[in-house]
């Protein structure tokens, strides 16, 4: 845990926390998308459900990409 207090990167601990939170949000969004598909499979999805699913999928994709980029950035900072 001492590497998080490194004098060269004082914000590394904060970046790691934000990255972990983004990862948890990403996993939650993926689970929500899967459960939405499971809820509406076998039924006739209305426009509201379809639009909601597309928004949910887009937000999940954005958060997942941000989480992956943050992990790459944090790992590169920890190697220095």
C-alpha positions, 0 to 999 in steps of 0.5 A: 500500500505504500506505493499509493503514497509515492511522492511522484504520483500523489493522486495514484491512490485516488486514480486507483479508487476511481478505476475500481468504481468504474469497473464495478459500474461497468460490471453492474451495467453488463449485468443489467443489460443481460438481465434486461435481455432475459426479462424481455426475451420471449415477449414483444418488446415495446419501443420504450423497452427497446429505447431503454435497452439501447441507452443502457447498452450505450452507457455500459459501453462508454463506462467499460471503455473508460474503465479499461483505459483507466486500468491501462493508465494506472498500471503504466503509472505504477510501473514507473 
